[in-house]
Amino acid sequence: MTKALESVRTYFATRRELRRREAELSRELAAYDTPSARQDLEAMLARHPEHETREIEAILRRHTLDRLVRNYS
């Protein structure tokens, strides 16, 4: 196999793994679906630096947006 083809295969395998991991994290975070559970989670996240929580906060924002769209559609 050529070096270029191997690089492409590695790239796509890595992307698949990242998407799988993000989907799993998104499912886990979806369990925080009540206002009090969400506040507890946000309080935990507030104790950590932004660079450590960026991914989680982005997923939570998507969940909020999805919920708003569902409720107002």
PDB file of N, CA, C and O in Angstrom:
ATOM      1  N   MET A   1       0.847  -1.172   0.000  1.00  0.00           N
ATOM      2  CA  MET A   1       0.000   0.000   0.000  1.00  0.00           C
ATOM      3  C   MET A   1       0.897   1.240   0.000  1.00  0.00           C
ATOM      4  O   MET A   1       1.923   1.281   0.678  1.00  0.00           O
ATOM      5  N   THR A   2       0.500   2.219  -0.752  1.00  0.00           N
ATOM      6  CA  THR A   2       1.328   3.415  -0.836  1.00  0.00           C
ATOM      7  C   THR A   2       1.198   4.234   0.445  1.00  0.00           C
ATOM      8  O   THR A   2       0.238   4.089   1.202  1.00  0.00           O
ATOM      9  N   LYS A   3       2.171   5.082   0.663  1.00  0.00           N
ATOM     10  CA  LYS A   3       2.185   5.942   1.853  1.00  0.00           C
ATOM     11  C   LYS A   3       0.972   6.888   1.852  1.00  0.00           C
ATOM     12  O   LYS A   3       0.359   7.110   2.897  1.00  0.00           O
ATOM     13  N   ALA A   4       0.632   7.437   0.692  1.00  0.00           N
ATOM     14  CA  ALA A   4      -0.504   8.354   0.601  1.00  0.00           C
ATOM     15  C   ALA A   4      -1.810   7.636   0.952  1.00  0.00           C
ATOM     16  O   ALA A   4      -2.638   8.171   1.690  1.00  0.00           O
ATOM     17  N   LEU A   5      -1.987   6.444   0.427  1.00  0.00           N
ATOM     18  CA  LEU A   5      -3.202   5.685   0.711  1.00  0.00           C
ATOM     19  C   LEU A   5      -3.278   5.327   2.197  1.00  0.00           C
ATOM     20  O   LEU A   5      -4.347   5.402   2.803  1.00  0.00           O
ATOM     21  N   GLU A   6      -2.177   4.952   2.761  1.00  0.00           N
ATOM     22  CA  GLU A   6      -2.133   4.635   4.190  1.00  0.00           C
ATOM     23  C   GLU A   6      -2.499   5.866   5.026  1.00  0.00           C
ATOM     24  O   GLU A   6      -3.204   5.750   6.029  1.00  0.00           O
ATOM     25  N   SER A   7      -2.025   7.028   4.616  1.00  0.00           N
ATOM     26  CA  SER A   7      -2.351   8.269   5.332  1.00  0.00           C
ATOM     27  C   SER A   7      -3.845   8.566   5.258  1.00  0.00           C
ATOM     28  O   SER A   7      -4.453   8.968   6.250  1.00  0.00           O
ATOM     29  N   VAL A   8      -4.430   8.369   4.093  1.00  0.00           N
ATOM     30  CA  VAL A   8      -5.866   8.612   3.922  1.00  0.00           C
ATOM     31  C   VAL A   8      -6.663   7.638   4.776  1.00  0.00           C
ATOM     32  O   VAL A   8      -7.620   8.037   5.440  1.00  0.00           O
ATOM     33  N   ARG A   9      -6.288   6.388   4.767  1.00  0.00           N
ATOM     34  CA  ARG A   9      -6.993   5.380   5.583  1.00  0.00           C
ATOM     35  C   ARG A   9      -6.899   5.717   7.062  1.00  0.00           C
ATOM     36  O   ARG A   9      -7.886   5.600   7.789  1.00  0.00           O
ATOM     37  N   THR A  10      -5.736   6.130   7.510  1.00  0.00           N
ATOM     38  CA  THR A  10      -5.544   6.502   8.914  1.00  0.00           C
ATOM     39  C   THR A  10      -6.390   7.716   9.265  1.00  0.00           C
ATOM     40  O   THR A  10      -7.009   7.768  10.328  1.00  0.00           O
ATOM     41  N   TYR A  11      -6.411   8.687   8.368  1.00  0.00           N
ATOM     42  CA  TYR A  11      -7.212   9.892   8.588  1.00  0.00           C
ATOM     43  C   TYR A  11      -8.681   9.529   8.777  1.00  0.00           C
ATOM     44  O   TYR A  11      -9.309   9.984   9.734  1.00  0.00           O
ATOM     45  N   PHE A  12      -9.235   8.721   7.883  1.00  0.00           N
ATOM     46  CA  PHE A  12     -10.649   8.372   7.983  1.00  0.00           C
ATOM     47  C   PHE A  12     -10.943   7.501   9.194  1.00  0.00           C
ATOM     48  O   PHE A  12     -12.007   7.632   9.801  1.00  0.00           O
ATOM     49  N   ALA A  13     -10.042   6.633   9.550  1.00  0.00           N
ATOM     50  CA  ALA A  13     -10.234   5.817  10.753  1.00  0.00           C
ATOM     51  C   ALA A  13     -10.248   6.699  11.996  1.00  0.00           C
ATOM     52  O   ALA A  13     -11.044   6.483  12.910  1.00  0.00           O
ATOM     53  N   THR A  14      -9.377   7.678  12.027  1.00  0.00           N
ATOM     54  CA  THR A  14      -9.327   8.600  13.156  1.00  0.00           C
ATOM     55  C   THR A  14     -10.600   9.424  13.230  1.00  0.00           C
ATOM     56  O   THR A  14     -11.144   9.614  14.317  1.00  0.00           O
ATOM     57  N   ARG A  15     -11.088   9.919  12.094  1.00  0.00           N
ATOM     58  CA  ARG A  15     -12.327  10.695  12.059  1.00  0.00           C
ATOM     59  C   ARG A  15     -13.514   9.853  12.537  1.00  0.00           C
ATOM     60  O   ARG A  15     -14.360  10.342  13.285  1.00  0.00           O
ATOM     61  N   ARG A  16     -13.578   8.592  12.108  1.00  0.00           N
ATOM     62  CA  ARG A  16     -14.668   7.708  12.562  1.00  0.00           C
ATOM     63  C   ARG A  16     -14.627   7.550  14.077  1.00  0.00           C
ATOM     64  O   ARG A  16     -15.667   7.607  14.735  1.00  0.00           O
ATOM     65  N   GLU A  17     -13.453   7.354  14.627  1.00  0.00           N
ATOM     66  CA  GLU A  17     -13.304   7.180  16.073  1.00  0.00           C
ATOM     67  C   GLU A  17     -13.706   8.459  16.814  1.00  0.00           C
ATOM     68  O   GLU A  17     -14.367   8.387  17.850  1.00  0.00           O
ATOM     69  N   LEU A  18     -13.323   9.601  16.306  1.00  0.00           N
ATOM     70  CA  LEU A  18     -13.706  10.865  16.941  1.00  0.00           C
ATOM     71  C   LEU A  18     -15.217  11.058  16.917  1.00  0.00           C
ATOM     72  O   LEU A  18     -15.800  11.481  17.915  1.00  0.00           O
ATOM     73  N   ARG A  19     -15.858  10.753  15.791  1.00  0.00           N
ATOM     74  CA  ARG A  19     -17.315  10.874  15.701  1.00  0.00           C
ATOM     75  C   ARG A  19     -18.006   9.888  16.648  1.00  0.00           C
ATOM     76  O   ARG A  19     -19.006  10.231  17.278  1.00  0.00           O
ATOM     77  N   ARG A  20     -17.479   8.680  16.747  1.00  0.00           N
ATOM     78  CA  ARG A  20     -18.053   7.681  17.650  1.00  0.00           C
ATOM     79  C   ARG A  20     -17.956   8.156  19.098  1.00  0.00           C
ATOM     80  O   ARG A  20     -18.911   8.038  19.866  1.00  0.00           O
ATOM     81  N   ARG A  21     -16.790   8.693  19.459  1.00  0.00           N
ATOM     82  CA  ARG A  21     -16.581   9.164  20.828  1.00  0.00           C
ATOM     83  C   ARG A  21     -17.485  10.359  21.141  1.00  0.00           C
ATOM     84  O   ARG A  21     -18.048  10.442  22.232  1.00  0.00           O
ATOM     85  N   GLU A  22     -17.623  11.271  20.197  1.00  0.00           N
ATOM     86  CA  GLU A  22     -18.493  12.428  20.423  1.00  0.00           C
ATOM     87  C   GLU A  22     -19.955  12.000  20.538  1.00  0.00           C
ATOM     88  O   GLU A  22     -20.686  12.538  21.370  1.00  0.00           O
ATOM     89  N   ALA A  23     -20.387  11.058  19.733  1.00  0.00           N
ATOM     90  CA  ALA A  23     -21.767  10.569  19.808  1.00  0.00           C
ATOM     91  C   ALA A  23     -22.031   9.902  21.157  1.00  0.00           C
ATOM     92  O   ALA A  23     -23.098  10.080  21.745  1.00  0.00           O
ATOM     93  N   GLU A  24     -21.066   9.144  21.637  1.00  0.00           N
ATOM     94  CA  GLU A  24     -21.211   8.495  22.942  1.00  0.00           C
ATOM     95  C   GLU A  24     -21.296   9.541  24.054  1.00  0.00           C
ATOM     96  O   GLU A  24     -22.139   9.433  24.944  1.00  0.00           O
ATOM     97  N   LEU A  25     -20.432  10.547  24.006  1.00  0.00           N
ATOM     98  CA  LEU A  25     -20.467  11.613  24.999  1.00  0.00           C
ATOM     99  C   LEU A  25     -21.785  12.366  24.926  1.00  0.00           C
ATOM    100  O   LEU A  25     -22.352  12.714  25.962  1.00  0.00           O
ATOM    101  N   SER A  26     -22.277  12.619  23.736  1.00  0.00           N
ATOM    102  CA  SER A  26     -23.548  13.308  23.563  1.00  0.00           C
ATOM    103  C   SER A  26     -24.691  12.515  24.198  1.00  0.00           C
ATOM    104  O   SER A  26     -25.559  13.090  24.855  1.00  0.00           O
ATOM    105  N   ARG A  27     -24.690  11.210  24.003  1.00  0.00           N
ATOM    106  CA  ARG A  27     -25.728  10.363  24.625  1.00  0.00           C
ATOM    107  C   ARG A  27     -25.636  10.410  26.149  1.00  0.00           C
ATOM    108  O   ARG A  27     -26.657  10.469  26.833  1.00  0.00           O
ATOM    109  N   GLU A  28     -24.416  10.383  26.677  1.00  0.00           N
ATOM    110  CA  GLU A  28     -24.245  10.442  28.127  1.00  0.00           C
ATOM    111  C   GLU A  28     -24.724  11.781  28.681  1.00  0.00           C
ATOM    112  O   GLU A  28     -25.369  11.827  29.728  1.00  0.00           O
ATOM    113  N   LEU A  29     -24.410  12.869  27.982  1.00  0.00           N
ATOM    114  CA  LEU A  29     -24.816  14.191  28.452  1.00  0.00           C
ATOM    115  C   LEU A  29     -26.318  14.408  28.321  1.00  0.00           C
ATOM    116  O   LEU A  29     -26.887  15.229  29.041  1.00  0.00           O
ATOM    117  N   ALA A  30     -26.961  13.693  27.424  1.00  0.00           N
ATOM    118  CA  ALA A  30     -28.415  13.815  27.255  1.00  0.00           C
ATOM    119  C   ALA A  30     -29.157  13.368  28.512  1.00  0.00           C
ATOM    120  O   ALA A  30     -30.322  13.721  28.695  1.00  0.00           O
ATOM    121  N   ALA A  31     -28.511  12.608  29.367  1.00  0.00           N
ATOM    122  CA  ALA A  31     -29.140  12.165  30.613  1.00  0.00           C
ATOM    123  C   ALA A  31     -29.368  13.332  31.572  1.00  0.00           C
ATOM    124  O   ALA A  31     -30.201  13.239  32.474  1.00  0.00           O
ATOM    125  N   TYR A  32     -28.639  14.423  31.383  1.00  0.00           N
ATOM    126  CA  TYR A  32     -28.823  15.613  32.207  1.00  0.00           C
ATOM    127  C   TYR A  32     -29.937  16.455  31.585  1.00  0.00           C
ATOM    128  O   TYR A  32     -29.690  17.519  31.017  1.00  0.00           O
ATOM    129  N   ASP A  33     -31.161  15.959  31.706  1.00  0.00           N
ATOM    130  CA  ASP A  33     -32.271  16.560  30.965  1.00  0.00           C
ATOM    131  C   ASP A  33     -33.221  17.386  31.814  1.00  0.00           C
ATOM    132  O   ASP A  33     -34.159  17.974  31.276  1.00  0.00           O
ATOM    133  N   THR A  34     -33.012  17.450  33.109  1.00  0.00           N
ATOM    134  CA  THR A  34     -33.849  18.311  33.943  1.00  0.00           C
ATOM    135  C   THR A  34     -33.080  19.581  34.272  1.00  0.00           C
ATOM    136  O   THR A  34     -31.850  19.584  34.248  1.00  0.00           O
ATOM    137  N   PRO A  35     -33.791  20.655  34.577  1.00  0.00           N
ATOM    138  CA  PRO A  35     -33.087  21.895  34.915  1.00  0.00           C
ATOM    139  C   PRO A  35     -32.109  21.738  36.089  1.00  0.00           C
ATOM    140  O   PRO A  35     -31.011  22.293  36.056  1.00  0.00           O
ATOM    141  N   SER A  36     -32.499  20.995  37.111  1.00  0.00           N
ATOM    142  CA  SER A  36     -31.595  20.839  38.263  1.00  0.00           C
ATOM    143  C   SER A  36     -30.375  19.992  37.907  1.00  0.00           C
ATOM    144  O   SER A  36     -29.266  20.290  38.349  1.00  0.00           O
ATOM    145  N   ALA A  37     -30.568  18.950  37.121  1.00  0.00           N
ATOM    146  CA  ALA A  37     -29.423  18.126  36.701  1.00  0.00           C
ATOM    147  C   ALA A  37     -28.482  18.941  35.826  1.00  0.00           C
ATOM    148  O   ALA A  37     -27.261  18.831  35.937  1.00  0.00           O
ATOM    149  N   ARG A  38     -29.058  19.754  34.962  1.00  0.00           N
ATOM    150  CA  ARG A  38     -28.247  20.599  34.089  1.00  0.00           C
ATOM    151  C   ARG A  38     -27.457  21.625  34.905  1.00  0.00           C
ATOM    152  O   ARG A  38     -26.288  21.876  34.613  1.00  0.00           O
ATOM    153  N   GLN A  39     -28.080  22.217  35.919  1.00  0.00           N
ATOM    154  CA  GLN A  39     -27.390  23.169  36.786  1.00  0.00           C
ATOM    155  C   GLN A  39     -26.250  22.496  37.541  1.00  0.00           C
ATOM    156  O   GLN A  39     -25.175  23.076  37.695  1.00  0.00           O
ATOM    157  N   ASP A  40     -26.484  21.278  38.008  1.00  0.00           N
ATOM    158  CA  ASP A  40     -25.421  20.534  38.695  1.00  0.00           C
ATOM    159  C   ASP A  40     -24.245  20.291  37.762  1.00  0.00           C
ATOM    160  O   ASP A  40     -23.089  20.465  38.149  1.00  0.00           O
ATOM    161  N   LEU A  41     -24.540  19.891  36.545  1.00  0.00           N
ATOM    162  CA  LEU A  41     -23.484  19.642  35.563  1.00  0.00           C
ATOM    163  C   LEU A  41     -22.722  20.924  35.251  1.00  0.00           C
ATOM    164  O   LEU A  41     -21.493  20.918  35.183  1.00  0.00           O
ATOM    165  N   GLU A  42     -23.448  22.023  35.061  1.00  0.00           N
ATOM    166  CA  GLU A  42     -22.795  23.293  34.761  1.00  0.00           C
ATOM    167  C   GLU A  42     -21.936  23.769  35.924  1.00  0.00           C
ATOM    168  O   GLU A  42     -20.890  24.382  35.711  1.00  0.00           O
ATOM    169  N   ALA A  43     -22.369  23.494  37.152  1.00  0.00           N
ATOM    170  CA  ALA A  43     -21.560  23.849  38.320  1.00  0.00           C
ATOM    171  C   ALA A  43     -20.261  23.039  38.339  1.00  0.00           C
ATOM    172  O   ALA A  43     -19.199  23.568  38.667  1.00  0.00           O
ATOM    173  N   MET A  44     -20.350  21.770  37.989  1.00  0.00           N
ATOM    174  CA  MET A  44     -19.134  20.948  37.918  1.00  0.00           C
ATOM    175  C   MET A  44     -18.188  21.463  36.837  1.00  0.00           C
ATOM    176  O   MET A  44     -16.977  21.536  37.043  1.00  0.00           O
ATOM    177  N   LEU A  45     -18.747  21.818  35.691  1.00  0.00           N
ATOM    178  CA  LEU A  45     -17.928  22.308  34.586  1.00  0.00           C
ATOM    179  C   LEU A  45     -17.276  23.644  34.925  1.00  0.00           C
ATOM    180  O   LEU A  45     -16.163  23.920  34.478  1.00  0.00           O
ATOM    181  N   ALA A  46     -17.951  24.463  35.700  1.00  0.00           N
ATOM    182  CA  ALA A  46     -17.421  25.787  36.060  1.00  0.00           C
ATOM    183  C   ALA A  46     -16.144  25.682  36.888  1.00  0.00           C
ATOM    184  O   ALA A  46     -15.376  26.641  36.957  1.00  0.00           O
ATOM    185  N   ARG A  47     -15.908  24.540  37.514  1.00  0.00           N
ATOM    186  CA  ARG A  47     -14.708  24.359  38.332  1.00  0.00           C
ATOM    187  C   ARG A  47     -13.484  23.973  37.509  1.00  0.00           C
ATOM    188  O   ARG A  47     -12.394  23.805  38.056  1.00  0.00           O
ATOM    189  N   HIS A  48     -13.660  23.833  36.208  1.00  0.00           N
ATOM    190  CA  HIS A  48     -12.565  23.410  35.339  1.00  0.00           C
ATOM    191  C   HIS A  48     -12.254  24.507  34.323  1.00  0.00           C
ATOM    192  O   HIS A  48     -13.117  25.317  33.984  1.00  0.00           O
ATOM    193  N   PRO A  49     -11.008  24.522  33.841  1.00  0.00           N
ATOM    194  CA  PRO A  49     -10.645  25.523  32.819  1.00  0.00           C
ATOM    195  C   PRO A  49     -11.442  25.319  31.536  1.00  0.00           C
ATOM    196  O   PRO A  49     -11.881  24.212  31.223  1.00  0.00           O
ATOM    197  N   GLU A  50     -11.617  26.409  30.809  1.00  0.00           N
ATOM    198  CA  GLU A  50     -12.422  26.377  29.589  1.00  0.00           C
ATOM    199  C   GLU A  50     -11.894  25.376  28.566  1.00  0.00           C
ATOM    200  O   GLU A  50     -12.679  24.697  27.906  1.00  0.00           O
ATOM    201  N   HIS A  51     -10.590  25.280  28.429  1.00  0.00           N
ATOM    202  CA  HIS A  51     -10.050  24.374  27.408  1.00  0.00           C
ATOM    203  C   HIS A  51     -10.356  22.914  27.720  1.00  0.00           C
ATOM    204  O   HIS A  51     -10.320  22.071  26.823  1.00  0.00           O
ATOM    205  N   GLU A  52     -10.657  22.605  28.981  1.00  0.00           N
ATOM    206  CA  GLU A  52     -11.016  21.229  29.342  1.00  0.00           C
ATOM    207  C   GLU A  52     -12.495  20.936  29.133  1.00  0.00           C
ATOM    208  O   GLU A  52     -12.885  19.778  28.985  1.00  0.00           O
ATOM    209  N   THR A  53     -13.312  21.973  29.121  1.00  0.00           N
ATOM    210  CA  THR A  53     -14.761  21.770  29.057  1.00  0.00           C
ATOM    211  C   THR A  53     -15.375  22.194  27.728  1.00  0.00           C
ATOM    212  O   THR A  53     -16.582  22.064  27.529  1.00  0.00           O
ATOM    213  N   ARG A  54     -14.557  22.693  26.834  1.00  0.00           N
ATOM    214  CA  ARG A  54     -15.056  23.252  25.568  1.00  0.00           C
ATOM    215  C   ARG A  54     -15.936  22.259  24.802  1.00  0.00           C
ATOM    216  O   ARG A  54     -17.020  22.620  24.343  1.00  0.00           O
ATOM    217  N   GLU A  55     -15.486  21.036  24.665  1.00  0.00           N
ATOM    218  CA  GLU A  55     -16.237  20.037  23.903  1.00  0.00           C
ATOM    219  C   GLU A  55     -17.585  19.728  24.554  1.00  0.00           C
ATOM    220  O   GLU A  55     -18.605  19.635  23.872  1.00  0.00           O
ATOM    221  N   ILE A  56     -17.579  19.573  25.867  1.00  0.00           N
ATOM    222  CA  ILE A  56     -18.817  19.264  26.590  1.00  0.00           C
ATOM    223  C   ILE A  56     -19.804  20.420  26.475  1.00  0.00           C
ATOM    224  O   ILE A  56     -20.994  20.207  26.245  1.00  0.00           O
ATOM    225  N   GLU A  57     -19.306  21.643  26.636  1.00  0.00           N
ATOM    226  CA  GLU A  57     -20.195  22.800  26.549  1.00  0.00           C
ATOM    227  C   GLU A  57     -20.776  22.961  25.148  1.00  0.00           C
ATOM    228  O   GLU A  57     -21.924  23.382  25.005  1.00  0.00           O
ATOM    229  N   ALA A  58     -20.014  22.637  24.128  1.00  0.00           N
ATOM    230  CA  ALA A  58     -20.533  22.700  22.754  1.00  0.00           C
ATOM    231  C   ALA A  58     -21.658  21.685  22.561  1.00  0.00           C
ATOM    232  O   ALA A  58     -22.670  21.992  21.930  1.00  0.00           O
ATOM    233  N   ILE A  59     -21.490  20.503  23.090  1.00  0.00           N
ATOM    234  CA  ILE A  59     -22.537  19.481  22.985  1.00  0.00           C
ATOM    235  C   ILE A  59     -23.779  19.920  23.749  1.00  0.00           C
ATOM    236  O   ILE A  59     -24.899  19.747  23.267  1.00  0.00           O
ATOM    237  N   LEU A  60     -23.589  20.483  24.931  1.00  0.00           N
ATOM    238  CA  LEU A  60     -24.741  20.958  25.710  1.00  0.00           C
ATOM    239  C   LEU A  60     -25.480  22.077  24.982  1.00  0.00           C
ATOM    240  O   LEU A  60     -26.710  22.131  25.023  1.00  0.00           O
ATOM    241  N   ARG A  61     -24.753  22.964  24.320  1.00  0.00           N
ATOM    242  CA  ARG A  61     -25.411  24.019  23.538  1.00  0.00           C
ATOM    243  C   ARG A  61     -26.231  23.415  22.401  1.00  0.00           C
ATOM    244  O   ARG A  61     -27.343  23.868  22.129  1.00  0.00           O
ATOM    245  N   ARG A  62     -25.683  22.390  21.734  1.00  0.00           N
ATOM    246  CA  ARG A  62     -26.437  21.725  20.660  1.00  0.00           C
ATOM    247  C   ARG A  62     -27.698  21.073  21.208  1.00  0.00           C
ATOM    248  O   ARG A  62     -28.753  21.135  20.578  1.00  0.00           O
ATOM    249  N   HIS A  63     -27.594  20.443  22.388  1.00  0.00           N
ATOM    250  CA  HIS A  63     -28.769  19.826  23.000  1.00  0.00           C
ATOM    251  C   HIS A  63     -29.833  20.882  23.283  1.00  0.00           C
ATOM    252  O   HIS A  63     -31.016  20.661  23.025  1.00  0.00           O
ATOM    253  N   THR A  64     -29.410  22.031  23.813  1.00  0.00           N
ATOM    254  CA  THR A  64     -30.353  23.104  24.114  1.00  0.00           C
ATOM    255  C   THR A  64     -31.021  23.604  22.840  1.00  0.00           C
ATOM    256  O   THR A  64     -32.237  23.790  22.804  1.00  0.00           O
ATOM    257  N   LEU A  65     -30.241  23.817  21.812  1.00  0.00           N
ATOM    258  CA  LEU A  65     -30.789  24.285  20.540  1.00  0.00           C
ATOM    259  C   LEU A  65     -31.754  23.254  19.950  1.00  0.00           C
ATOM    260  O   LEU A  65     -32.831  23.612  19.473  1.00  0.00           O
ATOM    261  N   ASP A  66     -31.373  21.993  19.982  1.00  0.00           N
ATOM    262  CA  ASP A  66     -32.260  20.929  19.483  1.00  0.00           C
ATOM    263  C   ASP A  66     -33.584  20.918  20.246  1.00  0.00           C
ATOM    264  O   ASP A  66     -34.649  20.766  19.646  1.00  0.00           O
ATOM    265  N   ARG A  67     -33.516  21.077  21.560  1.00  0.00           N
ATOM    266  CA  ARG A  67     -34.713  21.086  22.388  1.00  0.00           C
ATOM    267  C   ARG A  67     -35.606  22.285  22.031  1.00  0.00           C
ATOM    268  O   ARG A  67     -36.825  22.153  21.923  1.00  0.00           O
ATOM    269  N   LEU A  68     -34.983  23.444  21.852  1.00  0.00           N
ATOM    270  CA  LEU A  68     -35.756  24.644  21.482  1.00  0.00           C
ATOM    271  C   LEU A  68     -36.441  24.468  20.132  1.00  0.00           C
ATOM    272  O   LEU A  68     -37.610  24.817  19.970  1.00  0.00           O
ATOM    273  N   VAL A  69     -35.719  23.935  19.180  1.00  0.00           N
ATOM    274  CA  VAL A  69     -36.282  23.718  17.842  1.00  0.00           C
ATOM    275  C   VAL A  69     -37.439  22.732  17.909  1.00  0.00           C
ATOM    276  O   VAL A  69     -38.475  22.936  17.276  1.00  0.00           O
ATOM    277  N   ARG A  70     -37.260  21.665  18.676  1.00  0.00           N
ATOM    278  CA  ARG A  70     -38.326  20.667  18.829  1.00  0.00           C
ATOM    279  C   ARG A  70     -39.568  21.273  19.468  1.00  0.00           C
ATOM    280  O   ARG A  70     -40.688  20.984  19.047  1.00  0.00           O
ATOM    281  N   ASN A  71     -39.378  22.111  20.482  1.00  0.00           N
ATOM    282  CA  ASN A  71     -40.518  22.693  21.213  1.00  0.00           C
ATOM    283  C   ASN A  71     -41.257  23.745  20.409  1.00  0.00           C
ATOM    284  O   ASN A  71     -42.456  23.945  20.607  1.00  0.00           O
ATOM    285  N   TYR A  72     -40.565  24.420  19.505  1.00  0.00           N
ATOM    286  CA  TYR A  72     -41.192  25.516  18.763  1.00  0.00           C
ATOM    287  C   TYR A  72     -41.480  25.177  17.315  1.00  0.00           C
ATOM    288  O   TYR A  72     -41.826  26.060  16.530  1.00  0.00           O
ATOM    289  N   SER A  73     -41.345  23.925  16.952  1.00  0.00           N
ATOM    290  CA  SER A  73     -41.640  23.527  15.566  1.00  0.00           C
ATOM    291  C   SER A  73     -43.092  23.144  15.417  1.00  0.00           C
ATOM    292  O   SER A  73     -43.526  22.781  14.324  1.00  0.00           O
TER     293      SER A  73
END
